[in-house]
Amino acid sequence: MACAWRRFATYNSWEGLFYYLGAILTQTEDKEVHFKYIEAAAKVGNLQEVERVTREDTHFDPERVRDFLKEARLPDQRPLINVCDRCDAARGLRRTPPSRQRA
């Protein structure tokens, strides 16, 4: 099972990865699988699924997903809010203004 989804990832076949992992997501607790599913859903533009998984799923590394979502800069920030709410990382959403950064 691991080899099949890694092939999709190797070739950046985000749509194939999205559909493949979507079929096995409920059968595994592998954090890497859950992260790749969230990543693939974001890459194919299925923001409703990204929002649903970040709201309902418990088998992903919140810090890793939070960092990915911050970099992805999705038009809908609910997935990022869900993750930060879950891991109590609201501080991760803020940016320090340049005038307050330490030298």
C-alpha positions as CSV (number, residue, x, y, z in Angstrom):
1,M,0.0,0.0,0.0
2,A,2.8,2.4,0.9
3,C,4.6,1.9,-2.4
4,A,1.5,2.7,-4.5
5,W,0.9,6.1,-3.0
6,R,4.5,7.0,-2.9
7,R,4.6,6.5,-6.7
8,F,1.9,9.1,-7.2
9,A,3.9,11.5,-4.9
10,T,7.1,10.8,-6.8
11,Y,5.5,11.9,-10.1
12,N,3.6,14.8,-8.6
13,S,0.3,13.2,-9.7
14,W,-1.7,15.1,-7.1
15,E,-5.1,14.1,-8.6
16,G,-4.2,10.4,-8.6
17,L,-2.8,10.7,-5.1
18,F,-5.9,12.5,-3.9
19,Y,-8.2,9.8,-5.2
20,Y,-6.0,6.9,-4.1
21,L,-5.5,8.2,-0.5
22,G,-9.1,9.2,-0.3
23,A,-10.0,5.5,-0.7
24,I,-7.7,4.3,2.1
25,L,-7.8,7.2,4.5
26,T,-10.4,5.7,6.9
27,Q,-8.4,2.5,7.0
28,T,-5.1,3.9,8.3
29,E,-3.8,6.0,11.1
30,D,-0.5,6.7,9.3
31,K,0.2,10.4,9.8
32,E,2.2,10.6,6.6
33,V,-0.8,9.3,4.6
34,H,-3.1,11.8,6.2
35,F,-0.7,14.6,5.6
36,K,-0.3,13.7,1.9
37,Y,-4.1,13.5,1.5
38,I,-4.5,17.0,2.9
39,E,-1.6,18.2,0.7
40,A,-3.1,16.5,-2.4
41,A,-6.6,17.9,-1.7
42,A,-5.1,21.4,-1.5
43,K,-3.0,21.0,-4.7
44,V,-6.1,19.8,-6.7
45,G,-8.1,22.7,-5.3
46,N,-10.6,20.6,-3.3
47,L,-10.7,23.1,-0.4
48,Q,-13.9,21.7,1.0
49,E,-12.1,18.4,1.6
50,V,-9.1,20.1,3.2
51,E,-11.5,21.9,5.5
52,R,-13.4,18.7,6.4
53,V,-10.3,16.6,7.1
54,T,-8.7,19.3,9.2
55,R,-11.9,19.6,11.2
56,E,-12.8,15.9,11.6
57,D,-9.5,13.9,11.3
58,T,-7.3,13.2,14.3
59,H,-4.5,11.3,12.5
60,F,-2.2,14.0,11.3
61,D,0.7,16.0,12.7
62,P,-0.9,19.4,13.5
63,E,2.3,21.3,13.4
64,R,3.3,19.9,10.0
65,V,-0.1,20.5,8.5
66,R,-0.2,24.0,10.0
67,D,3.1,24.8,8.4
68,F,2.0,23.4,5.0
69,L,-1.3,25.4,5.1
70,K,0.5,28.6,6.0
71,E,2.8,28.2,3.0
72,A,0.0,27.2,0.7
73,R,-1.9,30.4,1.4
74,L,-5.3,29.0,0.5
75,P,-8.1,31.4,-0.2
76,D,-10.1,29.9,2.5
77,Q,-8.3,29.9,5.9
78,R,-10.7,27.7,7.7
79,P,-8.4,24.6,7.5
80,L,-5.6,26.6,9.1
81,I,-7.9,27.8,11.8
82,N,-9.1,24.3,12.4
83,V,-5.6,23.0,12.8
84,C,-4.5,25.8,15.1
85,D,-7.6,25.5,17.2
86,R,-6.9,21.8,17.5
87,C,-3.3,22.1,18.6
88,D,-3.9,25.3,20.6
89,A,-1.4,27.1,18.3
90,A,-3.1,30.4,17.6
91,R,0.3,32.0,18.1
92,G,1.3,30.3,15.0
93,L,-1.1,32.4,13.0
94,R,0.4,35.7,14.1
95,R,3.3,37.4,12.5
96,T,5.5,39.7,14.6
97,P,5.4,43.2,13.1
98,P,8.9,44.3,11.9
99,S,9.1,47.0,14.5
100,R,8.8,44.4,17.3
101,Q,11.1,41.8,15.9
102,R,14.3,41.3,17.9
103,A,17.6,42.2,16.3
